[in-house]
Every structure is written in C-alpha cells, then in structure tokens.
Amino acid sequence: MLPLLAALMGCTTVDPGPNFVVPDEQFDADFFFCRIEPEILNAKKCGPGDPGVDGANSCHFNASAVSGMAIAAHPPIDCVDGKPVNRALIGAGSAAQGNLQAVSLVMSRDVATAPFLLRPTGQNHPRAIFGRDDPVVDLMRQWAAR
C-alpha cells in the first residue's frame, strides 16, 4: 500500500498521449430539432440576426462572421409528439444535422457554463440576445438533462 501511495503522490500530471480525443457529448437530437432549433435558434434569429439591429450577414448564417457555431438555414422540421416526422430532413449531411453538431459543440450538461447560454446573454458576443431569466434558458436546461 505504501509504495502505491508514494507513486501516486509523485504524479502531478497525466500525459493523455498523441491520440487524445475529447469525446463528443451527445444531446437528444429530436429535442434539438423539435424544440431548441425552432424556439431558440429560429425564434431568437440567431442565423440571420435582427435586421433592425445587426449588420447584414453578421450572424450565425455567415461562418466567416462568427467565431463559432456557424449554422445553416433550412426548412422547418415538422414534429409530432416531440419527434421529427421526416427523418430524411435531419439525416447525415443535412443542414439540420450540421446545426445540431454546431450547437452541441457549444452546449454543456452544466448549462451555466455552456457558451450556448453565456454568449447570447452577453458574454463575448456582439450583443445580448436574451437574459438569464428568459424562458429559453429553462429549455436549454431540459435539453442538457436529456
């Protein structure tokens, strides 16, 4: 036991090796397509921006204008009982699937630390899109728990 304890006390870092990969966090895709995309991304105009406030092509539909979370416009995904009706619209290579991947990269199980919450509430973002008391924050919490 003593040699093991001595060995552990001497180690302060762990080399993850040359092929270290942070695993992708998987969030509920159906919830994203049926709730997050329409009620946050579309309702808050994250892609095109607000024409009365934001400059032309300055928001998330323009990958060169944003430092992260570039998303694409696509037709709305019809849902019934929280499930997309036409899975072909959300398949690999689709704009919807790309949006899920882009948003998942800035989401966290701990919503309070997720850039998906922090940026649009005014941290390191051109302007605040919504406040921390907005109902969409509860929607983010629901998605994080799925």
Secondary structure, DSSP 8 states (H G I E B T S, - for coil): -HHHHHHHHH-------TT---------HHHIIIIIIIIIIITTTTTT--TTTS-TT-STT-TTT-SS----------EETTEES-GGGGSTTSHHHHHHHHHHHT--SSGGG-HHHHTTTTSSSSS--S-TTSHHHHHHHHHHT-
